[in-house]
Amino acid sequence: MENKTEMNEFILLGLTDFQGLWPFLFPLFLMFYLVTVMLGNITILLITMVEPRLHTPMYFFLGNLSCLDICYSTVTVPKMLAGFLWEQQKISLIKCLSQLHFFHFLGSSEALLLGVMAYDRYVAICNPLRYTVIMSKKACIVFAMTSWTTGFFHALMHTIMTSKLYFCGPNLIQHFFCDIKPLLRLACCSTALNLSLLNIVTGLIVVLPFLLTFLSYIYIISFLLLKVKSKESRSKAFSTCASHLTVVTLFYAGAILTYVPPSSGDSLEQEMMVTLMYTVVTPVLNPLIYTLRNQEVKTAIKKAIRQKCLPLRI
């Protein structure tokens, strides 16, 4: 029998092997990461904590979403940026599994949280008289903790199952970070159970909140069209939901396209581009959408800026 050596180190091939694009892609993604993802989401997180008028369920969940986006992007983007500076990005098996765990922990938590946010908007618009009872402080904390906890154990399942695989080479990961599907392609043993768990469990983690969100918005739109007579109230409600719906569509569409269909060897580049959409593009859009389309957040930010500037003038 031929001896095989188990691989304990991998090489990430990065977003693209066309080196002519690297000097352009590095500053572009660095700007997205520092200015929009980090600064934008940190601003939203802080403003929802310090502004009393934003101490409502909607902004409590928005603060959680911003926290998830900050961590979610930090798991993948720095490694991708490093790939634009150095040709070969080596990563040990332990670090690879750690990155895989946190990526799926934060990603699945966000998928569940977006469903909770859709339900929150449904109750606020369609059942406003019972809103404070249904979405009490205790209920909001339970919803948020359930999203984070479920995401953690979902990721732990994949991490344990992937760690049991045998890797004997090659060790080239055709991706800009350690994700499950690229790793499964390198395994020298059966990955049928891993793929089944990925398609079924991860599929449910994504599809069920997506269906909840979809149904919530069907009820919201029906309610606004049939019950709300005031054009001003209807317009305000549509505006509030439009921002959430934009983010939800981008996030769920990318996740479903990546994890629900069976794995195909011909879809490596397509999967990587789709992954880029919900790991980088969505966290970039979140602070823009929630600040530019939300008057309450804009007012709170302006108030905070004025409070900082006035002492300087005095």
RAQUISUL-V678488 format. One record per residue. N is the residue number from 0. SS is DSSP state (H for helix, E for strand, - for the rest). OMEGA is omega as a letter, one per 30 degrees, with the letter a starting at -180 (NA if undefined). BURIAL is 1 if it has 24 or more other C-alpha atoms within 12 Angstrom, else 0. Layout:
# RAQUISUL-V678488
N/SS/OMEGA/BURIAL  N/SS/OMEGA/BURIAL
This chain:
# RAQUISUL-V678488
0/-/l/0  1/-/l/0  2/-/l/0  3/-/a/0  4/-/l/0  5/-/a/0  6/-/l/1  7/-/a/0  8/E/a/1  9/E/l/1  10/E/l/1  11/E/a/1  12/-/l/1  13/-/a/1  14/-/l/1  15/-/l/1  16/-/l/0  17/-/a/0  18/H/l/0  19/H/l/0  20/H/a/0  21/H/a/1  22/H/l/0  23/H/a/0  24/H/a/1  25/H/l/1  26/H/l/0  27/H/a/0  28/H/l/1  29/H/l/1  30/H/l/0  31/H/a/1  32/H/a/1  33/H/a/1  34/H/a/0  35/H/a/1  36/H/a/1  37/H/a/1  38/H/a/1  39/H/a/1  40/H/l/1  41/H/l/1  42/H/l/1  43/H/a/1  44/H/a/1  45/H/a/1  46/H/l/1  47/H/l/1  48/H/a/1  49/H/a/0  50/-/a/1  51/H/a/0  52/H/l/0  53/H/l/1  54/-/l/1  55/-/a/1  56/H/a/1  57/H/a/1  58/H/l/1  59/H/l/1  60/H/l/1  61/H/l/1  62/H/l/1  63/H/l/1  64/H/l/1  65/H/l/1  66/H/l/1  67/H/a/1  68/H/l/1  69/H/a/1  70/H/a/1  71/H/l/1  72/H/a/1  73/H/l/1  74/H/a/1  75/H/a/1  76/H/l/1  77/H/l/1  78/H/l/1  79/H/l/1  80/H/l/1  81/H/l/1  82/H/l/1  83/H/a/1  84/H/l/0  85/-/a/0  86/-/a/0  87/-/l/1  88/E/l/1  89/E/l/1  90/E/a/1  91/E/l/0  92/H/l/1  93/H/l/0  94/H/l/0  95/H/l/1  96/H/l/1  97/H/l/1  98/H/l/1  99/H/a/1  100/H/a/1  101/H/l/1  102/H/a/1  103/H/l/1  104/H/a/1  105/H/a/1  106/H/l/1  107/H/l/1  108/H/l/1  109/H/l/1  110/H/l/1  111/H/a/1  112/H/l/1  113/H/l/1  114/H/l/1  115/H/l/1  116/H/l/1  117/H/l/1  118/H/l/1  119/H/l/1  120/H/l/1  121/H/a/1  122/H/a/1  123/H/a/1  124/H/a/1  125/H/a/1  126/-/a/0  127/H/a/0  128/H/a/0  129/H/a/0  130/H/a/0  131/H/l/0  132/H/a/0  133/H/a/0  134/-/l/1  135/-/l/0  136/H/l/0  137/H/a/0  138/H/l/0  139/H/l/1  140/H/l/0  141/H/l/0  142/H/a/1  143/H/a/1  144/H/l/0  145/H/l/0  146/H/a/1  147/H/a/1  148/H/l/0  149/H/l/1  150/H/a/1  151/H/a/1  152/H/l/1  153/H/l/1  154/H/l/1  155/H/l/1  156/H/a/1  157/H/a/1  158/H/l/1  159/H/a/0  160/H/l/1  161/H/a/1  162/H/a/1  163/-/l/0  164/-/l/1  165/-/l/1  166/E/a/1  167/-/a/0  168/-/g/0  169/-/a/1  170/-/a/1  171/E/l/1  172/E/a/1  173/-/a/1  174/-/l/1  175/-/l/1  176/-/a/1  177/-/l/1  178/-/a/1  179/H/a/1  180/H/l/1  181/H/l/1  182/H/a/1  183/H/l/1  184/-/a/1  185/-/a/1  186/E/l/1  187/-/l/0  188/-/a/0  189/-/l/0  190/-/a/1  191/H/a/0  192/H/l/0  193/H/a/1  194/H/l/1  195/H/l/0  196/H/a/1  197/H/a/1  198/H/a/1  199/H/a/0  200/H/l/1  201/H/l/1  202/H/l/1  203/H/l/1  204/H/a/1  205/H/a/1  206/H/a/1  207/H/l/1  208/H/l/1  209/H/l/1  210/H/l/1  211/H/l/1  212/H/a/1  213/H/l/1  214/H/l/0  215/H/a/1  216/H/l/1  217/H/l/0  218/H/a/1  219/H/a/1  220/H/l/1  221/H/a/0  222/H/a/1  223/H/a/1  224/H/a/0  225/H/a/0  226/-/a/0  227/-/a/0  228/-/a/0  229/-/l/0  230/H/a/0  231/H/l/0  232/H/l/0  233/H/l/0  234/H/l/0  235/H/a/0  236/H/l/1  237/H/a/1  238/H/l/0  239/H/a/1  240/H/a/1  241/H/a/1  242/H/l/1  243/H/a/1  244/H/l/1  245/H/l/1  246/H/a/1  247/H/a/1  248/H/l/1  249/H/a/1  250/H/a/1  251/H/l/1  252/H/l/1  253/H/a/1  254/H/l/1  255/H/l/1  256/H/a/1  257/H/a/1  258/H/a/1  259/-/l/1  260/-/l/0  261/-/a/0  262/-/l/1  263/-/a/0  264/H/a/0  265/H/a/0  266/H/a/0  267/H/a/1  268/H/l/0  269/H/l/0  270/H/a/1  271/H/l/1  272/H/l/1  273/H/l/1  274/H/l/1  275/H/a/1  276/H/a/1  277/H/l/1  278/H/a/1  279/H/a/1  280/H/a/1  281/H/l/1  282/H/l/1  283/H/a/1  284/H/a/1  285/H/a/1  286/H/l/1  287/H/a/1  288/H/a/1  289/H/l/1  290/H/a/1  291/H/a/0  292/-/a/1  293/-/a/1  294/H/a/0  295/H/l/1  296/H/l/1  297/H/l/1  298/H/l/0  299/H/l/1  300/H/l/1  301/H/l/0  302/H/a/0  303/H/l/0  304/H/l/0  305/H/l/0  306/H/l/0  307/H/a/0  308/H/a/0  309/H/l/0  310/H/l/0  311/H/l/0  312/H/l/0  313/-/NA/0
